[in-house]
Amino acid sequence: MNPVMLKPITHLILLLLIIPVGLSAQNARFYMESDRDKIQIGETVALTATLENINSNTIAMPDFSPFKIVSGPSKSSSISIINGKKTSSIAYQYILMATEAGKIKISPASAKIGSKDIFSNDLTIEVTTGNIAAAFAEDVTGDINLRLEISSTTGYIGQQLVLDYAIYTRENIASYDFLNQPQEDGFYVLPINNVRERAQVKTIKGVPYNYQVVARQVLFPQKTGTYTIGPINIRANIPVNNGGSSFFFREYKPVTITSNTLKINIAALPEPQPENYCGAVGDTQIKANLQKGTVHVGQAIVLTVEIEGKGDPKTTIAPKMKIPEGLEAYEPSLIIDESKQINTGVLVHKKYEYIFIPKEPKIYTLNPELSYFDPEKKAYQTVSGGSFTVNVTEGDATDSKPLTLSKEGLSDINENYKVYNLEQYRWKTPLYVSSILGITLLTLGGLFYKKKKAQHVDTQRANFNKAESVAQRHLAKAAEYKSNQDFKAFYEEIASATTGYVIKKYAIPHSEASVNNIVQWLTTKGVSQELIDHYQWIHKQAELARFAGTFGDMDEVYTTASQFIAGMIA
């Protein structure tokens, strides 16, 4: 072929290799959210579908009926690069008007990435015939009012309650400042930054007011009781038109406004709690994935479980699973722990890794599920992550096998140890009888020792297989973060790969997994000084990255970590 012709072909291949595949490695997400989840007939809600770190120009929105589309879609996009990490998003917003009452479910939106379809979450918006804020606005009088409005005045420990600071006004307000904050003892408080709440007109007792939420907090009750929130005060500056104002100068009248007071009753969760309760109060979903459907005896079975919902991020935990007989289960590891602020509250996202070691060859079934408490139904609800089947087979010839005695083995014992009839030798001395009994006990003791030793080797090999499996997964993630120049995540995975391998291999408690303790363990186990030096150097680089922001040569760190683990396996 003509060398000149090869050049364009080579360039084309290189171009194809570097084209983004659509999904970024950095926390790709596709979700819908609304600025409010409760409105009344005739009011509008802003619904936004967002693609984060996803390269797709094809998006299909669901049917919004019975909502009426007032405007949209309006498209916006943003790109940010922080510490070398690129984050991009594309958002499509619709303004919808409610036309009938009820809890209305909006189906997921969809987007295409090549030939693959991906889907967002769904949304439920409650539409009422009356004024949602009426309970808080009954005493709205005059021209300017400040009101504390909460999603519910009754709740349970761990339930997400949304507290709004709202202004009702018939005057123009040039600016305002909070003079104090409410005492919120008994609650874990998360402020919602950049509240995207549009101004509305609300009619109170026949009088129209301009309504605006100026601040929002999420409260998570921590204990039972009756709590009082408020009052709070703001100082507002009201423009004054007294003839002395001009284009360059405007006079203002300062006004101090005091809010109402809220009383909130918090109850304990009902007992008994389900065994698989994950600690969440409020709608929670589960998604699970099995790494491999076929493994050998002693190899790790890896199941990942993702939890997403509106529970308290501090109390949402990994759900307990029913473990089939024949599997050795380890404590689940937390891989992802993030709380995402949405306009209507906080969305908790956690990802866990469950590891099981099979002890015998057979087919196992895993059914990951969780329970959460639904405060509206006042009952626990159970959701399933699916059912997974794992086929466990015998290992290869190098795998250890249970100790068994064949007929040939027994005949060997008969040949080596002549059996005497003690009835024929009653006249023999006690010393002779003791000798015969001693031989028998030594034989049985030897067989018992051999069996226990084989069981110990089985357990040790299972620990080694699990340690190697965990280390290789962390190294794979580190390689991915290295290519994306995600320094922090890279060093976290490297530290997890090396330290995780050692503590899994030697069954070291996590409470004793400091670098100095690990070095002592390695020395005690007779590990070479070269590998110990590698381990210390790797974690020195990780500490420099974590505390000093010095990221060093990631290629060298990755190579050294790989050599350390390979040396430990050998």
N, C-alpha and C positions, 0 to 999 in steps of 0.2 A: 504493500500500500504506500501511496505517496506520503512522505513525512509531512508535507505541507497540509495534507488532509487530516493527519492525526491531531494537529494542534487544536482545531475547533472542537473535535470530538473530546479531547482531553479536557478542554475548558468546560464543555457541556457536562461531563461527568462530575467535575469538581463543583460546578454550580448546583447540580442536583443534590450533591452530598451536603451542601451547606444551607439548602432551603429549609426553613423551619417546618417542622412536621405539624404544627398547629397548636399543640399543647406545650406550654412552657414547663420546665422542670420546677419552677418556683411557685408552688401552691396555686395551681390553676383552679379557678372556681367559676361556676355559672349559677347565679342565684337571682331570685326576684324578691323585692321588698316594697312595702308601702309606707307612706309617712304616718298613717294611722290605721289601726285595725278595728276601730269602732267609729261609725259615723251615723248620721240620721238622713232620712230621705230628703233629697234636694241638695245635700252637701256633696263636696267633691273630695276625692282622694288621689294622691299622686302615686302611681305605680311605676317602679323602675326595674328593668332587667339589665343585669351587669355581667359582662364577660371579663374576668380578671386573668391576665396572662394566658389568654386563649386567642389564637389567630383565626378568626372566622368572620366573614362578611355576610353570612347567610343566617338570619334568625327569623323564627316563626313564632308569633305571639298567639296565645290561646284565644278562644271566644270569650269576650268580656261580659256578655249578656248575663243578667239584666242591667248591668251598668251601661251607661251611655258615654261614648268617647267624646269628651269636650274638646280636647286638643291632643296632638301627638301623632306619630312619635317624634320627639325631639332627641337628636343624637349628640352625645358629647364623648370626648376621649381624653385620656391623660397618660403621660409617660413620666416616670421618675426614676432616677438612678442615684442610689444611696450606697456608699461604700462599695461601689462596683456592682451592686445588685440592681438589675433593671426590673421595674414593675410597670405594667401597662394595663389599662382598662378601657372598655367601651361600654357606654350606658345608653339605653333607650328608655325614654320616659313618656308615660301617657297620663293625662288628667281625666279621671272617670267620675261621672255623676251617678249617685245612687237613685234608683227609680222605684225600688220595692224593698220591703223589710225582710229580714231573715239573716241566717248565717250563710253567706254566699261563698262557695269555694271556686277559686280560679285555678284552672289546671296548669301544669308546668309549661313553660316556654321551651322551644327546642332550637338547636343550632347545628349546623353541619360543619364537620372538619373532614375535608376530603369526602369519602363515601360514608363516614360514620356519623350517626346522630347522637347528640348528647342532650340531656334534659336538666332543667333547673328544678328547684323545689316548687311546690304549690303554695297558695296563700288562701287564708280564710278571713273574710272581712264581715263584721257584724253590722248590719244596718237596722236602725230602730226608727220607730215613728215619732218618738219624743226627743227631747233635748238630753243628750248624754251627760252634759255638765250641769243639769238642772239641780242636782243635789248639792252642788258646790256653788251655784249661782243664785240661789233663792234670795240671798240678802244683798245682791248687787244693786246698789243705788248710786245716785249722783253721776258724775261724769267720768271718774277714773276709779277703777277697782283692781286690786291685786288678789288673786285667788290661788290657793293650793288645791290641786285636783289630783286624785290618785285613782289608779285603775280598779282598786277594790279596798273597801274599809275593813274587810275581814280577809284573813289569809292563814297560811300554814307556815311552819318553819321551813325555810328553803325556797318558798315561793317567790317568783319574780314579780314585784309590784312596781309600777311605773308612776313616778311622782312628777307632775308638771307644775311649773310656776307660770301662771297665765295672767295676762293683763286684759281687762275689759275697759274700753275707753271710748268716749265720744269727743275727746279732745286730741289735738295733735301733740305728740310727745317727742321733743327734740332729742332727749337722752335720759338715761336713768342709771342709778347705781344702787346695788344692794348694800344696805346698812348692817345687816346681820344675816346669819344663816341659821336654819332651824336645828334644834338638838335632835339627833337621830340615834340616840342610844338604843341598843338592842337590834340594830340593823347593820348589815354589811352594805356599804353604799358605793355605787359606781356611777360617776357622772357621764352623761352622753354628750360628747363634744360635737359641736357644729350641728345643732338640731335643725333639720330641714322641715320646718312646719310653716305652711303658708298662712297668711293672714286671712281671716274669715269674718263674716258678719253674723252675729248671733242675736236673736231677739229674746230679751228677758222681760217678761210681763208687758209685752207690747212695745218695748223700747229697743231699738236696734243699737248694738254695740260692736265696735271693731274689736275682734278677738285675736290675740297673738300669744303663743307659747314662747316664753323668752328663755326658759331653762328647763332641763329635764334630768332626772336622776332615776337610777334603778335601785330599789331597796330589796335586800334579801334578809328577811327576819331570821334572827339567830336563836331566839328563845320565846317562850309563850308569855302572854300577858296583854295588857291594854296599854297602848302607847299614845302619847300626845305629840303631834308635830305642829310647830308654829306657835305664835304668829311670827312672820318676818316683815321687815320694813324695807321700802325702797324710797329713794329721793328722785323724783322726776322733774325735769325742766320743761315747762310749758311755754311755748312762744306767746308773747303779749303784743297785741296790736293796739298801741296807744298813740299812734301818730309819730312817735319818736324813732321808730325802727326804720332802717334803710336797707339797701341791697348789701352793704358791707357790714352793717351792724344791726343786731337783732336783740331785743330785750326778752329775758326769760323770767318766769315766775317759778321758784322752787316749791315743790309740793311733796310732803312726806305721806306715803300711802302704807297702810298696815293691812296685812292679809288676814284671812280667816284662820281657824285652828282645826286640825284634823284629829280624830280619835280612831285608832286602828286596833282591832282585836286579832291576836295571833294565837292559833291553836296548835297543839301537837299533832303529828301524823298518827293515824290510827294504827293500832297493834292488832294482830301480829303483822310484821312486814314480810313480804315474800322473800324467799331465800336469794332470788336473783335480782333484788331491788338495787338499782344503781345509784341511789341517793338523789335523784332528780325529781323536782316537783314542777309539773308542766309538760307539755307535749315534747316527747323525746323519740328519736328514731335511731335504728341500728342498721349497720351494713357490715357484712363479714366477707372475708375472702380466704380461701385455702391455698397455700403456696404450692403443694404437690399432693396429688391424689394417690400416689404409690410410693412407699418407702420400705426399707428393710428394717428388721428388728434392730433396735438400738439407735436408729436414725431419728432425727428430730422431725416431728410433725408441727408445722408452723401455721397458725391461724391468726389473721389480723381482724380486729373488731373496731369499727368506728362508731362513735356516739355523737349525735348532734341534737341539741335542743335548747330549751330556755331555763334549765336548772341552774342552781347555784354552782359556779365553777369550782368553789372550794370543796363542795361535798359530793359532786358527781364523780363516781368511781367506776372501776371495771366491774361488771356484773360477774357473779359466781356462775360457773358452768357445771352441769352434771357430767362427771368424768366416767366414761365407760370402764368397766373392769378390764384390767390388763394394760392401762395407760398410767404412766407416772407423770403427774402434772406439776408444773413450776409456776411460781407467782407471775402473773402477767406484767409485762414491761410497758411503761408509758412512752410512746414514741412521739405523739403530737399532743400538745396541750395549749390551746389558744381560745381566746374569748374575743369574738368579733362584735363590735358595736354596730347595730343597725338602728334605724331611726326610731323603731318602736321598742327597743330594749337591747338585750345582750344575747348573742347566739354562742353557745358553748360547743366547741368541737374538740373531741379527744379521740386518740387512736391508740389502741393497745395491741400488744403482740403476745399471744398465748403459745407456749411451747409444751408439747407432750412427747414423752419417750415411750414407744411401745415395747412391751416385754415379751410378747408372743405373737406369732404370725396368725392374723385373722382379719376380718373386715370390721372396722370400727365406724360408728356414726356419731358425728358431732352436731349438736343442735344449739348454736349460740342464740340466746334470747335475753331480754332484760325486762324488768318491770319499772315503771315510774308511777308517781302519784298524780292523778288528774284532779285538780282542785275544784273544777266545775262539776264533775261527776261524783266527787268526794269518794273516790275508789282508786285502787291500784289497777293499772292497765299493763298488759304484757304484749310486747312486740317481738317478732322473730327476725333473725338475720339470715334465715334459710337453713337447709340441712345439707351436710357435707359427709361424703363417704370416703374413707381412707382404706386402701388395700395394703396391708402389711405382710411382706413376704420374708422368707428366710434370707439371711445374709449370704455372702459368698463363703468360700472355704476357709477364709481367715477369721470369720466371725466365730465367737465362742458359742458352744452348744451346751445344753444342760447335761450334767453327768448322768449316764445310764450304765447299767450293768447287763451285758448280754450273757447268754448261756456259755459262750466261749470264755467270757471273763470269769464266770463262776467256776468253770472247769479248771481254769488256770489256778484259781485259789485252792481248789481241791488237790491239784497236783502239788502245789507248793507247801500246803499245810496238811499233813496226814491227820485224819480225824480218829480219835481214840474213844473207845467205849469205856466210860468211867466205871460202869458196873463191874467190869472185869478187874478193876484195880482198886477195889475198896481197901485192900490191905496196904496200898501205897501210902507213903507219908504225906502229911499235910503240905509239905514243901512241894511235892510232886504235883498235887492237885492245884496249888496256887500257881505253879508254872503254866499248867494247861489253861487255867482261867486268864492268866496274864497275856498269853499268846492270843487268845480269842479277843480280849479287850483291845489289844494293840491293833489287831486287824480291823476291827470295827471303827476304832478311833482314826486309823489311817484313811479309811473310806470316808468318814464324816469330814475330816480335814480337807480331803481332796474336793469334796462337794462344796464346802464353804469357800474354798479358794476359788473354785470355778465361778461361784455366785459373785464373789468380790470382783473377779475379772470382768464379769458381765456388767456390774454396776459402774466400774471404772471406765470400761469402754463406752458405755452410754454417756457418761459425763464428758469424755473426750469428744465423742461425735457431736454432742450438743454444743460444746464449747467451740468446735471448729465451725459448725453451721452458723452460730451467732456471729463469730468473728468475720466470716466471709460476707455476711449480709452487711455488716457495718463497713467493711472495706469497699464493697460495691457502692454504697451510698456516698462514702468519702470520695471515690473516683468521680461520681456524678457532680458533687459539690465543687470538686477541684476544677472540673472543666467549665463550670459556671462561675468560677471565681467567688464562690460564697465561702469566705474565709472562716467565719465563725462556725458555720455548720460543718465545714470540713474537719476542723480540729476537734469538735465534739464527737464526730463519728470515729476519728482516729483514736481518741482516748477511750471510747466505748469498745472499739474493736480489740485493743491491746489489753486493757484492764478487764474487760468483759470476758475475754478468752481465759485469762488466768483464774478469775474467781469461779468461772463455770467448771474449768478443768479440775481444780483442786477443792471445789465446794467451799470456798471461803465466804463467810458471812459478809453481806454488804456493809455492815457497820464497821468492819475491819479492813475495808478496801482502800485505805490511803496508800499513796505512792511508797512511803517508807515501809509500811506493813507488807505490801506486795513484794518489795525488794527482799525483805527478810524471808518471806515464804519461798521465793525463788531460790535464795541461797540455801535454805533448809532442804529443798527438794533436789539440790545438786545441779541446778541449771548453770550453764557456763557463764563466766564473767562477761564474755562478749555480748551474750543476749541480755544480761542484766544491764549492761552499759547502754545497749540499744533502747531498752525500756525507759531508763532514766532520761536519756536524751530526748526521746519522743515526748515525754510528759513535761520536760523543761520547755520545749517548743510550744506545747499546748498552753502552758501557763503564761508564757510571753504573749501569745496571741490573745488570751482571755483578759489579762490584766494590764498589759502594756501596749496592746494594739500593734505588736510587732509580729508580722505574719510569716516571715522567713520564706524558705524555698519549699513550697508544698510538694513538688515532685520528689525531693529528697526525703521529706518526712513520710510520704506515702510509700516510697521504696523501702525505707528502713522499717516501717511498721509491717509491711508484707514479709520482709526477711525475718523479723522477730517472730511472727506467727508461724511461718514455715519452719523456723528453727525449733520452736516449741512443739510442733506437730511431729517433727522427725524423730 
